[in-house]
Amino acid sequence: MAGVLESVDQRTSLVGENRLELLLFRLDSPQLYGINVFKVREVLQCPKLTMIPKRNPIVRGIAHIRGGTISVLDLQMAIGFAQLKDIDSCFVIITEYNSIVQGFLVNAVERIVNMNWEKIHPPPVGSGRDSYLTAVTDIDEKLVEIIDVEKVLAEVSPRESNISEGLLRTDVIENLSLDDLEIVLVDDSSVARKQMTRCIEKLGIKITTRNDGRKGLEYLLEVAEEVEDITTRVAILISDIEMPEMDGYTLTAEVRSHPQLQKLHVLLHTSLSGVFNEAMVKKVGADDFLAKFYPDELARRVASRIEEIVGVQLLEDLDQAMIDDTEIQIKH
């Protein structure tokens, strides 16, 4: 697979065009799976793995690659099937999610395809809440399943989704009526939606979720028909970037181009770390950007926005140095 990602840097031209490239791979079956190339650092033959004690069985071992050490997860086991066999002949897809690098063990890697997000669809309703699919598509009349990697990682290595004690002025929030305001969360990952909801609900504000950009836009347009100024109803739109039907960049561009929506405060919140910069965020007109998943920082950004609207301080006064240390900067 040497060279399969040689032109990955050139693929940034797809950003903002509602397009993506999928790396197609297989587990131990004819079923095709896909992963967004933007999350892939490298593809290589499975290196020698070192076993670690008391590991989650899904973690087949650790690998030493280019001076670093990464965990290698058996993706087939992670979605509920038997472990992959003969791992020496398998491949490892090195990825970066939520600012953390890990490898996914797969049986075979095939090719890269260029697609429009409109051809990526939410999984069938019958797949159930415990499904590991986040989207499906059709390539050459073959079904391609896109795995909810955030769900896999959350099960293997759960991340804290509660905010720190003392971050919010709970006494103020308890006496503040925010019945007329809501936050709209748009994310295709059920795990991400639950994490964000658990984090933000401490602010006592209504939360509305949608699982793809098109549904998010449709909901916002419905709200806009009911009010004269949408910012009096929707405090902030928090959107993932990778989503079926319509990605977060395209959603943001649609919001900015629509007279009834253009004043919305938009925060892009994504696990796509290391490939987006401030210039791209500004290009599509987003107000803010945050890498997943830092609950304190997400709560801080949302609380600050609500403070602007209601004129009441919701955040406790913290040492500025502490805030600077936890601030998540956009990577250039």
C-alpha positions, 0 to 999 in steps of 0.5 A, a space after each residue: 500500500 505504499 503510495 496510496 496516500 501520496 497526494 493526501 495533502 492535495 486533497 484539502 481542495 475538497 474541503 468546502 466543496 461537500 466532497 470527501 475521499 473514502 479509503 475502502 477496506 475489508 475485514 474478514 468478509 466480502 463487505 466493504 467499509 470506508 473511512 475518510 482519508 482526512 483521518 488517515 495518516 498512513 497505511 502499512 502492513 501490520 508491524 510486529 505488535 507488543 502485547 501489553 498486560 491487562 489490555 482491552 482484548 480489542 487492543 491487539 498490541 502496541 506498535 512502534 512506528 516512526 519513533 512513536 508508540 501507538 495502540 492497534 485495535 482490531 476493528 472487526 472485534 470492535 464492532 462485535 465480530 470474531 478477532 481477525 486471524 493471521 495478523 501478519 498478513 493484515 494491514 494497519 490504518 493509522 488514524 488521528 481522531 480527537 487529537 489521538 493517534 491509533 491504528 486499526 487492524 483490517 484484513 485488506 485495503 483496496 483503493 480511494 474513491 472521490 465522492 460527494 457527501 450527498 451520496 453518503 446517507 445515514 444508516 437504515 432505521 432498522 440498524 438499531 441504536 447499538 449499530 456501529 454504522 454512522 453512514 452508508 453509501 453505494 459504490 459500483 453497486 456495492 454497499 459500503 458501510 462507514 463505521 462510527 469510529 467515535 463509538 468504537 473509541 469511546 467503548 475501548 477508552 472512554 473519555 470523560 464527558 462531565 465538566 469540572 466542578 467550579 467551572 459554572 456558576 450553578 447558583 446563577 444558572 438555576 435561577 436563570 430562565 432560558 426557556 426561549 433559547 436552544 442550542 442546535 447540535 448536528 453530528 452523525 455520531 450518536 456517541 458524540 451527540 450524547 457526549 455534547 448533550 451531557 456536557 451542555 445540559 448543565 447550562 439548563 438550556 434546551 438542546 435539539 439534535 440532528 444527525 446530518 447537515 441537511 436535517 440540521 439545515 431543514 430544522 433551522 429553516 423551520 425555526 426561522 419561519 417561526 421567529 423574526 430573528 433566529 438568534 432570539 431562539 437559537 443561541 448557537 449552532 454546533 456542527 460536526 464537519 464529517 456528516 452524510 448528506 451535507 458536511 459541516 462546511 457546506 452547512 455553515 456556508 448555507 447558513 451564511 448565505 440565507 438571509 434568515 440564518 446568516 446571523 447565527 453563531 456557528 461553532 465547528 466541533 470535529 474529530 478531524 484534527 491536524 488538517 484544518 486551519 483558521 483560514 478555512 474556518 473563516 472561508 466558510 464563515 464559522 465563528 469558532 472551531 473546537 477539536 473534540 472532545 474537551 468538555 470544559 472547553 466546549 461548556 466554556 465556549 457555549 456559556 460565553 455565547 449565552 452570556 453575550 445574549 442574556 448579559 449574565 455571567 455564567 462562568 466562574 472567575 478562573 485564573 487566566 493562566 488556567 484558561 490559557 493552558 486549556 484553550 484548544 487552538 486551531 492547528 495550522 
